[in-house]
Amino acid sequence: MKPKVQALVVGIIVFFVVLFIGFGVFGRYFFPGPNPPEETMVEHNEEDATEPPAEEIFPYRCPFDGTPLKELPLRPVVVAIDNLAAARPQSGLSQADLIYEVPAEGGITRFLAFYYHGQAEKIGPIRSARPYLAAIAQEWQGVFIHVGESPQAQTFFKREDLDHINEMFHAQGFWRERSRKAPHNLYSSSKNLWQEITKKGWDEQKTIKGFSFLPEQEGSLSLEGTSASQVTLTYPSSKVTFKLSEEGDLYQRYIGEREHVDLETSLPLTAANILVQETRVQLLDNEGRLKIDLTGQGRAWLFSRGRVQEGRWVKEGKNPTRFLDETGKNFLLTPGQTWIEIIGTGNNVQYQ
């Protein structure tokens, strides 16, 4: 290649290289591309963080079954419940906070069902009053519910200050079930009874000192005492047995060999605690009515979680009955429904 041609070629190449570089610089300056994405700064606001829900606070405990409560109900409603064979199975016993079983005439027993925080849509069959049933309701500041009364109970009501509703003179809030024959067919409900109690102005707060309970964290621990997986109580016309469940936390109730159930749930009646109160039971009149000593003291047993402790019951005046262990301290109950079995003196309490 001639020198002139070679110089011309080199010059053209240099020209285009310079031009290319110039256009690149010019384009970047006058026609900039999109800016690179900026880093997003996320500020964490501690107030916006999801907090765990606040733990519910239950500052109170039911004095009858130890259930933690947000607030205390006003007072217990205490209902006299029939326990003749024609009255079984009863309704609403499984919803009660506390149940007494008490001797009555003819060797039968009658129940007192306590509804404090517990509520039932159907309670019964409701039966008549006896003075010792009324006295138990009175010591716990309850409103006593019954239909009819013995002459001795009538005297008690005239003498004592006890709020009570007798269906014979105040039928509102009660009904009769056609599927059962009288007198084993009178029923009510917690809602109905409280409506009538409110009408009478008896919906007032009462301070109730109840039972002592194991702390919640200790409720599953073994209790003191000897082994007792089965309890048998002999009444004149019936034998009641409580058998410990397979889980070991509740006693299932039997009358004779038959499981005792609640009509509304068809489930067996159970007890977390069984308190047996042995006392003197005397025949009062030719009708077979009884006098039951509820003041003073006597032998007592606590059955809970497959164990039994012996002690005594003590009642002074109109104060609630206390159940004490052999050291004189209150029995510690397992939270849950308690049955108090009042039974005459003698060899009527057996366990194994």
PyMOL commands that set and color helices and strands:
alter all, ss='L'
color gray80, all
select helices_A, chain A and resi 3-30+46-48+85-87+93-95+105-107+131-139+151-159+190-199+216-218
alter helices_A, ss='H'
color red, helices_A
select strands_A, chain A and resi 60-61+68-69+77-81+98-103+109-115+143-146+164-166+175-176+186-187+212-213+226-227+230-235+238-244+251-255+258-259+270-271+273-279+281-283+290-292+296-304+307-315+322-325+332-333+338-344+349-351
alter strands_A, ss='S'
color yellow, strands_A
deselect
rebuild
show_as cartoon
